[in-house]
Amino acid sequence: MYTSLVNDHPNVMISSAYSDLAVHRDAAVDALLRLGFFPIGMEFDSAKAGKDVIDSSFEMVDKARAYVGIVSHRYGARESQVW
């Protein structure tokens, strides 16, 4: 499902807290596309029956050739915020 459209365009997982870093994530996606990479991230993933968000994220990391973590003042969500 997360296989690059063309084999010479490797997947790169982008990870960060979404709402407060959306502008930075957009810039990373644009830069990766210009460099010939295929960005993947949770915002591009649809809900999957039987999988929680953590399992889905780890699956995406496994499919990626590289990982970009964008970190600010905080990272992620508190457990009470995960749905």
C-alpha positions in Angstrom: 0.0 0.0 0.0 2.9 2.4 0.8 5.1 1.3 -2.1 6.4 4.2 -4.1 4.9 4.8 -7.5 8.2 4.1 -9.1 11.0 2.0 -7.5 13.6 4.8 -7.9 11.4 7.1 -5.7 11.9 5.7 -2.1 9.3 6.3 0.6 10.3 8.7 3.4 8.1 8.8 6.5 7.4 12.2 7.9 6.4 12.3 11.6 5.5 15.2 14.0 2.8 16.6 16.1 0.4 17.5 13.3 -1.6 20.6 14.2 1.2 22.9 15.5 3.7 21.8 12.8 1.5 21.6 9.7 3.4 24.4 7.9 6.7 22.6 8.6 5.3 19.2 7.4 4.1 20.8 4.2 7.6 22.3 3.6 9.2 18.9 4.2 6.7 17.2 1.8 7.5 19.8 -0.9 11.2 19.4 -0.4 11.0 15.6 -0.6 9.0 15.7 -3.7 11.4 18.1 -5.4 14.3 15.7 -4.5 12.5 12.8 -6.0 11.3 11.0 -2.8 7.8 9.8 -2.0 6.6 11.3 1.3 4.4 9.1 3.5 2.7 10.1 6.8 -0.3 9.5 9.0 -2.2 12.3 7.3 -2.1 10.3 4.0 -3.3 7.1 5.7 -6.9 6.1 6.1 -8.3 4.3 9.1 -7.7 0.6 9.1 -10.1 -1.9 10.7 -8.4 -3.8 13.5 -5.3 -1.6 13.8 -4.7 1.2 16.2 -2.8 4.4 15.3 0.5 3.1 16.8 0.5 -0.1 14.8 -0.4 1.8 11.6 2.4 4.2 12.2 5.0 1.4 12.8 3.8 -0.3 9.6 4.5 2.9 7.7 8.0 3.3 9.3 8.7 -0.3 8.2 7.8 0.6 4.6 10.0 3.7 4.6 13.6 3.9 3.4 14.1 7.0 5.6 12.4 8.7 8.6 12.1 12.5 9.1 11.1 13.5 12.6 10.0 17.1 13.0 10.2 18.1 16.7 9.1 21.3 18.4 8.2 22.1 22.0 6.3 18.9 22.4 6.0 15.7 20.5 2.9 13.5 19.9 -0.3 13.4 21.9 -1.2 12.4 25.4 -2.9 9.0 25.7 -6.2 10.7 26.6 -6.1 12.5 23.2 -5.7 9.4 21.1 -8.9 8.1 19.6 
